[in-house]
Each structure stands twice: as structure tokens, then as C-alpha cells.
Amino acid sequence: MRALVVVGLLAVLALVFVVVALVRDSQGKVGTAEGCPDGWPLADVTLREPKDVKINVYNATDEAGLAGSVADDFRNRKFQVKKEGNAAKGVDDVAVLRFGPKGVGSAHLLRAYFLNNAERAYDPKRKDDTVDVVLGNGFQQLATTTEVNQSLGDLGSPQAPPGSCPMPVDDK
């Protein structure tokens, strides 16, 4: 009988402990703009449509005219190409995507066009929403629409980079 009372008392104490822990949870707002530490940038993690994505295309290979042809390919897919030209230094990878907090969702979409083989170069101090697409020696071609859709499924939703918090979503 005494053992039953002790077990019952322990169960009640455990329940009280769990309720207090949930009520006083200081991490409840972690990962949201409201719980964002001071000084951390807010990342726009909205997955964009191609027509809403601004890009600059740079050639970091020895292949002449690559930036222009890939920029045209992106234009044909409804992206807003702002600049095109040659990069200052070569890149061995397929591509490098350079972006800031406002370009997180756009860069996520662009990763699918490189089948997740593009390196990401996040700069928390960058203020614009344009993504620089730097084509490297490993680049062959952009993915087809079907491949992009499959790649987006594999990538999941855009995530705020380390050292940033997701921007609040407008409820429209």
C-alpha cells in the first residue's frame, strides 16, 4: 500500500514538473523573428516564383560567353536578370550562389536549377534581394523543369541560415 502512495506521489510530481517546464519554456519563440537575438538579420525564407527572383550571372570559367547564354536561359525561364559578366576569379564547382538575408528564398529556388550542386555563399551584411549566380568549371547546363520540381521536393522548404532568423510571414 505504501509503495502505491509513493508511486502516485511521484506521478503527480512528474506531472507538475512537466506543466511548469512547458509554461516557463524560454525557447518557445526560438526560430521566429520574435525570439531572434539582437543584431541577427531576418532572413526572407519565402520560396519565390522565378518571375520574382532577381539574379546576376557571372562566368568564372574560361568558356567565353557562358554568362550571356546562361543569363538568356534564365530569362527564358522568367527570372529577372539584372547583370551578366565575368567573375574576378575562377570557380571549380558547378556554381556558387551569393546572397544575403533577403535572398534566402530566391537562392533556395536557384539551388534546384543546379540540382543542389551549387555552393552557397551567404553574406549576412548584404542588403539587397538579388542572388549572384557564379558559374564554375563544373557547370554543364541548367536542370529541366521536371528536374527542378524533383529537386525542390528533395530540398524541402527554405531555412534561415545560421546566425539569422526567419522573417515573419505576411498574412494576406
N, CA and C atoms as an extended XYZ file, in Angstrom:
516
Properties=species:S:1:pos:R:3:atomname:S:1:resname:S:1:resid:I:1 pbc="F F F"
N         0.814       -1.191        0.000 N   MET     1
C         0.000        0.000        0.000 CA  MET     1
C         0.863        1.263        0.000 C   MET     1
N         1.911        1.211        0.847 N   ARG     2
C         2.810        2.354        0.945 CA  ARG     2
C         3.495        2.626       -0.398 C   ARG     2
N         3.854        1.547       -1.130 N   ALA     3
C         4.508        1.694       -2.437 CA  ALA     3
C         3.572        2.379       -3.430 C   ALA     3
N         2.288        2.066       -3.379 N   LEU     4
C         1.318        2.694       -4.259 CA  LEU     4
C         1.213        4.194       -3.995 C   LEU     4
N         1.246        4.597       -2.761 N   VAL     5
C         1.173        6.010       -2.407 CA  VAL     5
C         2.410        6.735       -2.934 C   VAL     5
N         3.590        6.109       -2.786 N   VAL     6
C         4.845        6.717       -3.252 CA  VAL     6
C         4.823        6.863       -4.777 C   VAL     6
N         4.390        5.824       -5.482 N   VAL     7
C         4.311        5.878       -6.948 CA  VAL     7
C         3.316        6.949       -7.385 C   VAL     7
N         2.181        7.042       -6.730 N   GLY     8
C         1.178        8.058       -7.059 CA  GLY     8
C         1.724        9.460       -6.828 C   GLY     8
N         2.420        9.649       -5.714 N   LEU     9
C         3.011       10.952       -5.403 CA  LEU     9
C         4.061       11.319       -6.437 C   LEU     9
N         4.888       10.371       -6.837 N   LEU    10
C         5.900       10.616       -7.866 CA  LEU    10
C         5.255       10.976       -9.205 C   LEU    10
N         4.164       10.314       -9.540 N   ALA    11
C         3.461       10.613      -10.791 CA  ALA    11
C         2.907       12.033      -10.770 C   ALA    11
N         2.331       12.453       -9.663 N   VAL    12
C         1.787       13.805       -9.539 CA  VAL    12
C         2.918       14.829       -9.633 C   VAL    12
N         4.040       14.574       -8.955 N   LEU    13
C         5.183       15.488       -9.012 CA  LEU    13
C         5.733       15.586      -10.439 C   LEU    13
N         5.801       14.476      -11.139 N   ALA    14
C         6.291       14.483      -12.520 CA  ALA    14
C         5.362       15.306      -13.412 C   ALA    14
N         4.070       15.157      -13.220 N   LEU    15
C         3.101       15.919      -13.997 CA  LEU    15
C         3.236       17.417      -13.727 C   LEU    15
N         3.380       17.791      -12.458 N   VAL    16
C         3.560       19.203      -12.096 CA  VAL    16
C         4.846       19.734      -12.730 C   VAL    16
N         5.924       18.957      -12.674 N   PHE    17
C         7.205       19.364      -13.256 CA  PHE    17
C         7.076       19.610      -14.759 C   PHE    17
N         6.400       18.726      -15.472 N   VAL    18
C         6.215       18.875      -16.914 CA  VAL    18
C         5.392       20.122      -17.227 C   VAL    18
N         4.323       20.357      -16.497 N   VAL    19
C         3.479       21.531      -16.735 CA  VAL    19
C         4.281       22.814      -16.494 C   VAL    19
N         5.040       22.875      -15.414 N   VAL    20
C         5.854       24.058      -15.118 CA  VAL    20
C         6.902       24.265      -16.214 C   VAL    20
N         7.530       23.199      -16.679 N   ALA    21
C         8.548       23.306      -17.731 CA  ALA    21
C         7.939       23.845      -19.022 C   ALA    21
N         6.757       23.392      -19.378 N   LEU    22
C         6.103       23.870      -20.594 CA  LEU    22
C         5.678       25.325      -20.477 C   LEU    22
N         5.174       25.711      -19.329 N   VAL    23
C         4.714       27.083      -19.131 CA  VAL    23
C         5.892       28.052      -19.134 C   VAL    23
N         7.002       27.659      -18.549 N   ARG    24
C         8.166       28.542      -18.443 CA  ARG    24
C         9.174       28.337      -19.566 C   ARG    24
N         8.811       27.656      -20.608 N   ASP    25
C         9.728       27.367      -21.717 CA  ASP    25
C        10.243       28.665      -22.319 C   ASP    25
N        11.539       28.903      -22.198 N   SER    26
C        12.129       30.138      -22.730 CA  SER    26
C        12.533       29.982      -24.190 C   SER    26
N        12.399       28.806      -24.744 N   GLN    27
C        12.776       28.581      -26.134 CA  GLN    27
C        11.561       28.513      -27.043 C   GLN    27
N        10.418       28.872      -26.554 N   GLY    28
C         9.189       28.777      -27.327 CA  GLY    28
C         9.183       29.635      -28.576 C   GLY    28
N         9.964       30.701      -28.567 N   LYS    29
C         9.980       31.594      -29.720 CA  LYS    29
C        11.280       31.481      -30.505 C   LYS    29
N        12.113       30.501      -30.181 N   VAL    30
C        13.351       30.296      -30.931 CA  VAL    30
C        12.992       29.914      -32.358 C   VAL    30
N        13.717       30.470      -33.329 N   GLY    31
C        13.433       30.171      -34.732 CA  GLY    31
C        12.377       31.079      -35.332 C   GLY    31
N        11.914       32.050      -34.564 N   THR    32
C        10.972       33.022      -35.107 CA  THR    32
C        11.578       34.407      -34.952 C   THR    32
N        11.056       35.375      -35.676 N   ALA    33
C        11.573       36.736      -35.592 CA  ALA    33
C        11.399       37.298      -34.187 C   ALA    33
N        10.322       36.918      -33.521 N   GLU    34
C        10.056       37.438      -32.186 CA  GLU    34
C        11.100       36.969      -31.179 C   GLU    34
N        11.632       35.768      -31.381 N   GLY    35
C        12.633       35.231      -30.471 CA  GLY    35
C        14.050       35.425      -30.976 C   GLY    35
N        14.231       36.280      -31.957 N   CYS    36
C        15.526       36.482      -32.593 CA  CYS    36
C        16.452       37.310      -31.703 C   CYS    36
N        17.696       36.862      -31.498 N   PRO    37
C        18.645       37.661      -30.717 CA  PRO    37
C        18.911       39.010      -31.379 C   PRO    37
N        19.211       40.004      -30.574 N   ASP    38
C        19.519       41.343      -31.097 CA  ASP    38
C        20.673       41.267      -32.078 C   ASP    38
N        20.522       41.987      -33.184 N   GLY    39
C        21.598       42.068      -34.163 CA  GLY    39
C        21.566       40.991      -35.238 C   GLY    39
N        20.753       39.961      -35.046 N   TRP    40
C        20.672       38.914      -36.059 CA  TRP    40
C        19.767       39.391      -37.198 C   TRP    40
N        20.171       39.182      -38.456 N   PRO    41
C        19.319       39.596      -39.573 CA  PRO    41
C        18.113       38.679      -39.728 C   PRO    41
N        17.044       39.237      -40.272 N   LEU    42
C        15.846       38.455      -40.564 CA  LEU    42
C        15.941       37.952      -41.995 C   LEU    42
N        15.884       36.650      -42.169 N   ALA    43
C        16.012       36.024      -43.484 CA  ALA    43
C        14.640       35.815      -44.106 C   ALA    43
N        14.510       36.215      -45.369 N   ASP    44
C        13.271       36.004      -46.109 CA  ASP    44
C        13.289       34.571      -46.642 C   ASP    44
N        12.564       33.680      -45.986 N   VAL    45
C        12.566       32.263      -46.348 CA  VAL    45
C        11.367       31.892      -47.228 C   VAL    45
N        10.761       32.891      -47.867 N   THR    46
C         9.645       32.634      -48.772 CA  THR    46
C        10.178       32.061      -50.082 C   THR    46
N         9.669       30.913      -50.481 N   LEU    47
C        10.065       30.323      -51.757 CA  LEU    47
C         9.423       31.144      -52.868 C   LEU    47
N        10.239       31.726      -53.718 N   ARG    48
C         9.783       32.646      -54.762 CA  ARG    48
C         9.453       31.931      -56.061 C   ARG    48
N         8.624       32.593      -56.859 N   GLU    49
C         8.389       32.191      -58.244 CA  GLU    49
C         9.540       32.754      -59.065 C   GLU    49
N         9.934       32.105      -60.165 N   PRO    50
C        11.040       32.643      -60.976 CA  PRO    50
C        10.849       34.113      -61.368 C   PRO    50
N         9.630       34.524      -61.689 N   LYS    51
C         9.383       35.907      -62.113 CA  LYS    51
C         9.695       36.918      -61.017 C   LYS    51
N         9.766       36.473      -59.769 N   ASP    52
C        10.038       37.361      -58.632 CA  ASP    52
C        11.493       37.297      -58.166 C   ASP    52
N        12.325       36.543      -58.879 N   VAL    53
C        13.718       36.352      -58.458 CA  VAL    53
C        14.641       37.205      -59.323 C   VAL    53
N        15.457       38.031      -58.645 N   LYS    54
C        16.448       38.877      -59.329 CA  LYS    54
C        17.817       38.217      -59.216 C   LYS    54
N        18.508       38.113      -60.358 N   ILE    55
C        19.822       37.482      -60.342 CA  ILE    55
C        20.837       38.275      -61.166 C   ILE    55
N        22.090       38.079      -60.815 N   ASN    56
C        23.233       38.498      -61.615 CA  ASN    56
C        23.940       37.212      -62.013 C   ASN    56
N        24.348       37.092      -63.266 N   VAL    57
C        25.014       35.878      -63.732 CA  VAL    57
C        26.455       36.222      -64.100 C   VAL    57
N        27.388       35.504      -63.476 N   TYR    58
C        28.809       35.735      -63.716 CA  TYR    58
C        29.495       34.447      -64.164 C   TYR    58
N        30.396       34.588      -65.100 N   ASN    59
C        31.157       33.465      -65.641 CA  ASN    59
C        32.501       33.393      -64.922 C   ASN    59
N        32.764       32.292      -64.240 N   ALA    60
C        34.040       32.085      -63.553 CA  ALA    60
C        34.807       30.942      -64.219 C   ALA    60
N        34.596       30.786      -65.534 N   THR    61
C        35.285       29.742      -66.292 CA  THR    61
C        36.063       30.406      -67.428 C   THR    61
N        36.755       29.578      -68.217 N   ASP    62
C        37.476       30.078      -69.396 CA  ASP    62
C        36.588       30.069      -70.640 C   ASP    62
N        35.359       29.581      -70.503 N   GLU    63
C        34.452       29.481      -71.650 CA  GLU    63
C        33.834       30.848      -71.951 C   GLU    63
N        34.199       31.418      -73.072 N   ALA    64
C        33.712       32.748      -73.452 CA  ALA    64
C        32.202       32.724      -73.697 C   ALA    64
N        31.510       33.760      -73.215 N   GLY    65
C        30.083       33.914      -73.480 CA  GLY    65
C        29.163       33.066      -72.620 C   GLY    65
N        29.715       32.336      -71.655 N   LEU    66
C        28.876       31.448      -70.841 CA  LEU    66
C        27.850       32.237      -70.024 C   LEU    66
N        28.250       33.345      -69.439 N   ALA    67
C        27.314       34.133      -68.628 CA  ALA    67
C        26.139       34.607      -69.472 C   ALA    67
N        26.416       35.048      -70.698 N   GLY    68
C        25.345       35.533      -71.570 CA  GLY    68
C        24.362       34.447      -71.949 C   GLY    68
N        24.869       33.267      -72.299 N   SER    69
C        23.958       32.183      -72.711 CA  SER    69
C        23.139       31.664      -71.534 C   SER    69
N        23.763       31.561      -70.353 N   VAL    70
C        23.015       31.095      -69.184 CA  VAL    70
C        22.028       32.176      -68.727 C   VAL    70
N        22.427       33.444      -68.830 N   ALA    71
C        21.500       34.543      -68.491 CA  ALA    71
C        20.270       34.485      -69.398 C   ALA    71
N        20.484       34.223      -70.680 N   ASP    72
C        19.352       34.089      -71.609 CA  ASP    72
C        18.458       32.910      -71.217 C   ASP    72
N        19.089       31.812      -70.813 N   ASP    73
C        18.331       30.638      -70.380 CA  ASP    73
C        17.477       30.992      -69.154 C   ASP    73
N        18.056       31.725      -68.216 N   PHE    74
C        17.282       32.160      -67.037 CA  PHE    74
C        16.159       33.124      -67.439 C   PHE    74
N        16.434       34.028      -68.377 N   ARG    75
C        15.376       34.944      -68.848 CA  ARG    75
C        14.224       34.159      -69.473 C   ARG    75
N        14.545       33.142      -70.252 N   ASN    76
C        13.516       32.304      -70.870 CA  ASN    76
C        12.678       31.579      -69.820 C   ASN    76
N        13.226       31.415      -68.633 N   ARG    77
C        12.504       30.771      -67.534 CA  ARG    77
C        11.870       31.809      -66.613 C   ARG    77
N        11.831       33.054      -67.076 N   LYS    78
C        11.120       34.170      -66.425 CA  LYS    78
C        11.861       34.806      -65.247 C   LYS    78
N        13.144       34.515      -65.032 N   PHE    79
C        13.918       35.179      -63.983 CA  PHE    79
C        14.247       36.606      -64.420 C   PHE    79
N        14.444       37.498      -63.462 N   GLN    80
C        14.846       38.880      -63.728 CA  GLN    80
C        16.372       38.952      -63.690 C   GLN    80
N        17.002       38.936      -64.864 N   VAL    81
C        18.468       39.018      -64.916 CA  VAL    81
C        18.856       40.485      -64.927 C   VAL    81
N        19.590       40.909      -63.885 N   LYS    82
C        19.982       42.306      -63.738 CA  LYS    82
C        21.333       42.592      -64.386 C   LYS    82
N        22.306       41.706      -64.167 N   LYS    83
C        23.656       41.899      -64.711 CA  LYS    83
C        24.183       40.563      -65.196 C   LYS    83
N        25.142       40.645      -66.115 N   GLU    84
C        25.870       39.459      -66.540 CA  GLU    84
C        27.287       39.889      -66.890 C   GLU    84
N        28.228       38.991      -66.687 N   GLY    85
C        29.615       39.339      -66.968 CA  GLY    85
C        30.555       38.266      -66.467 C   GLY    85
N        31.816       38.616      -66.339 N   ASN    86
C        32.839       37.677      -65.893 CA  ASN    86
C        33.137       37.887      -64.418 C   ASN    86
N        33.393       36.802      -63.722 N   ALA    87
C        33.761       36.858      -62.313 CA  ALA    87
C        35.249       37.164      -62.195 C   ALA    87
N        35.639       37.710      -61.055 N   ALA    88
C        37.031       38.092      -60.828 CA  ALA    88
C        37.953       36.877      -60.736 C   ALA    88
N        37.460       35.798      -60.142 N   LYS    89
C        38.317       34.610      -60.007 CA  LYS    89
C        37.540       33.352      -60.371 C   LYS    89
N        38.285       32.326      -60.771 N   GLY    90
C        37.683       31.075      -61.210 CA  GLY    90
C        37.035       30.291      -60.088 C   GLY    90
N        36.109       29.434      -60.486 N   VAL    91
C        35.399       28.549      -59.555 CA  VAL    91
C        35.438       27.150      -60.138 C   VAL    91
N        35.841       26.177      -59.332 N   ASP    92
C        35.887       24.797      -59.809 CA  ASP    92
C        34.555       24.080      -59.675 C   ASP    92
N        33.717       24.518      -58.742 N   ASP    93
C        32.417       23.881      -58.513 CA  ASP    93
C        31.481       24.122      -59.693 C   ASP    93
N        30.288       23.537      -59.607 N   VAL    94
C        29.257       23.757      -60.623 CA  VAL    94
C        28.880       25.237      -60.651 C   VAL    94
N        28.600       25.785      -59.482 N   ALA    95
C        28.231       27.201      -59.360 CA  ALA    95
C        28.330       27.605      -57.901 C   ALA    95
N        28.366       28.913      -57.682 N   VAL    96
C        28.294       29.476      -56.335 CA  VAL    96
C        27.142       30.473      -56.343 C   VAL    96
N        26.284       30.372      -55.346 N   LEU    97
C        25.170       31.309      -55.187 CA  LEU    97
C        25.516       32.238      -54.034 C   LEU    97
N        25.665       33.529      -54.330 N   ARG    98
C        25.988       34.525      -53.303 CA  ARG    98
C        24.733       35.342      -53.035 C   ARG    98
N        24.358       35.436      -51.751 N   PHE    99
C        23.105       36.103      -51.394 CA  PHE    99
C        23.146       36.570      -49.949 C   PHE    99
N        22.221       37.471      -49.626 N   GLY   100
C        22.065       37.961      -48.265 CA  GLY   100
C        20.748       37.510      -47.676 C   GLY   100
N        20.383       38.042      -46.513 N   PRO   101
C        19.152       37.629      -45.830 CA  PRO   101
C        17.890       37.767      -46.681 C   PRO   101
N        17.814       38.797      -47.532 N   LYS   102
C        16.618       38.994      -48.350 CA  LYS   102
C        16.565       38.052      -49.552 C   LYS   102
N        17.642       37.336      -49.825 N   GLY   103
C        17.688       36.442      -50.975 CA  GLY   103
C        17.670       34.963      -50.636 C   GLY   103
N        17.376       34.607      -49.383 N   VAL   104
C        17.414       33.206      -48.950 CA  VAL   104
C        16.427       32.347      -49.737 C   VAL   104
N        15.173       32.786      -49.845 N   GLY   105
C        14.160       32.017      -50.586 CA  GLY   105
C        14.486       31.920      -52.064 C   GLY   105
N        15.016       32.999      -52.633 N   SER   106
C        15.401       33.005      -54.050 CA  SER   106
C        16.565       32.046      -54.294 C   SER   106
N        17.563       32.080      -53.409 N   ALA   107
C        18.717       31.189      -53.555 CA  ALA   107
C        18.283       29.729      -53.423 C   ALA   107
N        17.310       29.476      -52.571 N   HIS   108
C        16.797       28.109      -52.404 CA  HIS   108
C        16.209       27.597      -53.721 C   HIS   108
N        15.415       28.438      -54.381 N   LEU   109
C        14.862       28.063      -55.683 CA  LEU   109
C        15.982       27.823      -56.693 C   LEU   109
N        16.962       28.707      -56.725 N   LEU   110
C        18.064       28.574      -57.688 CA  LEU   110
C        18.876       27.301      -57.456 C   LEU   110
N        18.996       26.869      -56.214 N   ARG   111
C        19.714       25.607      -55.935 CA  ARG   111
C        19.111       24.455      -56.727 C   ARG   111
N        17.786       24.480      -56.885 N   ALA   112
C        17.120       23.401      -57.621 CA  ALA   112
C        17.514       23.409      -59.087 C   ALA   112
N        17.813       24.569      -59.647 N   TYR   113
C        18.225       24.650      -61.055 CA  TYR   113
C        19.627       24.080      -61.272 C   TYR   113
N        20.359       23.885      -60.176 N   PHE   114
C        21.683       23.259      -60.228 CA  PHE   114
C        21.660       21.898      -59.521 C   PHE   114
N        20.458       21.362      -59.326 N   LEU   115
C        20.241       20.058      -58.687 CA  LEU   115
C        20.984       19.942      -57.361 C   LEU   115
N        20.959       21.029      -56.595 N   ASN   116
C        21.580       21.116      -55.283 CA  ASN   116
C        23.101       20.930      -55.340 C   ASN   116
N        23.713       21.213      -56.478 N   ASN   117
C        25.163       21.102      -56.613 CA  ASN   117
C        25.855       22.459      -56.582 C   ASN   117
N        25.120       23.524      -56.322 N   ALA   118
C        25.713       24.861      -56.233 CA  ALA   118
C        26.114       25.128      -54.785 C   ALA   118
N        27.298       25.672      -54.610 N   GLU   119
C        27.744       26.068      -53.279 CA  GLU   119
C        26.983       27.324      -52.875 C   GLU   119
N        26.724       27.473      -51.591 N   ARG   120
C        26.038       28.664      -51.097 CA  ARG   120
C        27.041       29.566      -50.389 C   ARG   120
N        26.972       30.850      -50.687 N   ALA   121
C        27.824       31.841      -50.035 CA  ALA   121
C        26.918       32.914      -49.439 C   ALA   121
N        26.498       32.689      -48.208 N   TYR   122
C        25.582       33.602      -47.516 CA  TYR   122
C        26.370       34.732      -46.872 C   TYR   122
N        25.935       35.963      -47.105 N   ASP   123
C        26.567       37.142      -46.509 CA  ASP   123
C        25.512       37.876      -45.686 C   ASP   123
N        25.580       37.789      -44.348 N   PRO   124
C        24.543       38.423      -43.512 CA  PRO   124
C        24.502       39.939      -43.636 C   PRO   124
N        25.546       40.557      -44.161 N   LYS   125
C        25.580       42.017      -44.290 CA  LYS   125
C        25.021       42.517      -45.626 C   LYS   125
N        24.772       41.620      -46.538 N   ARG   126
C        24.248       42.023      -47.844 CA  ARG   126
C        22.822       42.534      -47.681 C   ARG   126
N        22.504       43.666      -48.311 N   LYS   127
C        21.216       44.326      -48.090 CA  LYS   127
C        20.175       44.076      -49.177 C   LYS   127
N        20.585       43.670      -50.394 N   ASP   128
C        19.615       43.523      -51.485 CA  ASP   128
C        19.056       42.102      -51.544 C   ASP   128
N        18.058       41.917      -52.416 N   ASP   129
C        17.426       40.601      -52.561 CA  ASP   129
C        17.887       39.879      -53.829 C   ASP   129
N        18.936       40.391      -54.459 N   THR   130
C        19.472       39.790      -55.676 CA  THR   130
C        20.432       38.655      -55.309 C   THR   130
N        20.417       37.609      -56.116 N   VAL   131
C        21.337       36.485      -55.928 CA  VAL   131
C        22.355       36.509      -57.063 C   VAL   131
N        23.635       36.433      -56.707 N   ASP   132
C        24.690       36.316      -57.712 CA  ASP   132
C        24.868       34.838      -58.038 C   ASP   132
N        24.754       34.502      -59.312 N   VAL   133
C        24.978       33.139      -59.775 CA  VAL   133
C        26.343       33.140      -60.458 C   VAL   133
N        27.319       32.500      -59.823 N   VAL   134
C        28.680       32.452      -60.360 CA  VAL   134
C        28.893       31.050      -60.931 C   VAL   134
N        29.000       30.973      -62.250 N   LEU   135
C        29.128       29.680      -62.936 CA  LEU   135
C        30.561       29.195      -62.874 C   LEU   135
N        30.732       27.936      -62.482 N   GLY   136
C        32.061       27.358      -62.343 CA  GLY   136
C        32.371       26.323      -63.407 C   GLY   136
N        33.584       25.791      -63.348 N   ASN   137
C        34.061       24.812      -64.335 CA  ASN   137
C        33.240       23.528      -64.358 C   ASN   137
N        32.553       23.215      -63.265 N   GLY   138
C        31.735       22.009      -63.211 CA  GLY   138
C        30.361       22.170      -63.843 C   GLY   138
N        30.023       23.395      -64.265 N   PHE   139
C        28.695       23.659      -64.823 CA  PHE   139
C        28.569       23.046      -66.216 C   PHE   139
N        27.416       22.384      -66.461 N   GLN   140
C        27.127       21.852      -67.792 CA  GLN   140
C        25.872       22.492      -68.364 C   GLN   140
N        24.773       22.451      -67.599 N   GLN   141
C        23.521       23.063      -68.042 CA  GLN   141
C        22.577       23.187      -66.860 C   GLN   141
N        21.566       24.035      -67.039 N   LEU   142
C        20.535       24.164      -66.012 CA  LEU   142
C        19.614       22.948      -66.073 C   LEU   142
N        19.018       22.630      -64.952 N   ALA   143
C        18.103       21.493      -64.874 CA  ALA   143
C        16.831       21.769      -65.673 C   ALA   143
N        16.184       20.699      -66.116 N   THR   144
C        14.898       20.812      -66.800 CA  THR   144
C        13.813       21.132      -65.771 C   THR   144
N        12.640       21.522      -66.226 N   THR   145
C        11.532       21.839      -65.328 CA  THR   145
C        11.202       20.650      -64.427 C   THR   145
N        11.170       19.455      -64.987 N   THR   146
C        10.879       18.259      -64.193 CA  THR   146
C        11.949       18.036      -63.139 C   THR   146
N        13.220       18.192      -63.533 N   GLU   147
C        14.320       18.011      -62.574 CA  GLU   147
C        14.269       19.063      -61.469 C   GLU   147
N        13.918       20.299      -61.837 N   VAL   148
C        13.806       21.371      -60.840 CA  VAL   148
C        12.716       21.028      -59.826 C   VAL   148
N        11.573       20.574      -60.315 N   ASN   149
C        10.470       20.219      -59.407 CA  ASN   149
C        10.856       19.074      -58.474 C   ASN   149
N        11.546       18.065      -59.004 N   GLN   150
C        12.003       16.955      -58.166 CA  GLN   150
C        13.031       17.434      -57.149 C   GLN   150
N        13.932       18.294      -57.584 N   SER   151
C        14.962       18.813      -56.695 CA  SER   151
C        14.352       19.651      -55.577 C   SER   151
N        13.350       20.461      -55.908 N   LEU   152
C        12.670       21.252      -54.874 CA  LEU   152
C        12.013       20.350      -53.836 C   LEU   152
N        11.448       19.243      -54.290 N   GLY   153
C        10.865       18.285      -53.354 CA  GLY   153
C        11.914       17.702      -52.435 C   GLY   153
N        13.086       17.419      -52.984 N   ASP   154
C        14.184       16.871      -52.176 CA  ASP   154
C        14.744       17.905      -51.203 C   ASP   154
N        14.793       19.171      -51.630 N   LEU   155
C        15.366       20.236      -50.801 CA  LEU   155
C        14.470       20.627      -49.633 C   LEU   155
N        13.153       20.466      -49.801 N   GLY   156
C        12.233       20.894      -48.749 CA  GLY   156
C        12.058       22.402      -48.746 C   GLY   156
N        11.653       22.944      -47.626 N   SER   157
C        11.398       24.379      -47.502 CA  SER   157
C        12.683       25.146      -47.237 C   SER   157
N        12.728       26.411      -47.668 N   PRO   158
C        13.902       27.237      -47.357 CA  PRO   158
C        14.058       27.405      -45.845 C   PRO   158
N        15.291       27.405      -45.371 N   GLN   159
C        15.593       27.569      -43.955 CA  GLN   159
C        16.456       28.800      -43.755 C   GLN   159
N        16.284       29.473      -42.639 N   ALA   160
C        17.123       30.626      -42.312 CA  ALA   160
C        18.548       30.123      -42.062 C   ALA   160
N        19.549       30.775      -42.657 N   PRO   161
C        20.941       30.366      -42.435 CA  PRO   161
C        21.344       30.552      -40.972 C   PRO   161
N        22.378       29.846      -40.524 N   PRO   162
C        22.864       30.043      -39.150 CA  PRO   162
C        23.192       31.516      -38.905 C   PRO   162
N        22.832       32.007      -37.738 N   GLY   163
C        23.084       33.401      -37.398 CA  GLY   163
C        22.009       34.347      -37.885 C   GLY   163
N        20.881       33.803      -38.351 N   SER   164
C        19.752       34.624      -38.784 CA  SER   164
C        18.462       33.989      -38.287 C   SER   164
N        17.384       34.726      -38.399 N   CYS   165
C        16.072       34.220      -38.003 CA  CYS   165
C        15.107       34.393      -39.168 C   CYS   165
N        14.103       33.515      -39.282 N   PRO   166
C        13.127       33.672      -40.360 CA  PRO   166
C        12.317       34.954      -40.196 C   PRO   166
N        12.142       35.637      -41.308 N   MET   167
C        11.327       36.859      -41.329 CA  MET   167
C         9.868       36.481      -41.120 C   MET   167
N         9.109       37.306      -40.371 N   PRO   168
C         7.686       36.981      -40.203 CA  PRO   168
C         6.969       36.954      -41.539 C   PRO   168
N         6.018       36.044      -41.658 N   VAL   169
C         5.253       35.903      -42.895 CA  VAL   169
C         4.065       36.843      -42.830 C   VAL   169
N         3.853       37.583      -43.931 N   ASP   170
C         2.683       38.452      -44.007 CA  ASP   170
C         1.439       37.599      -44.199 C   ASP   170
N         0.461       37.811      -43.372 N   ASP   171
C        -0.820       37.104      -43.519 CA  ASP   171
C        -1.718       37.931      -44.414 C   ASP   171
N        -1.795       37.548      -45.689 N   LYS   172
C        -2.602       38.307      -46.647 CA  LYS   172
C        -3.808       37.535      -47.051 C   LYS   172
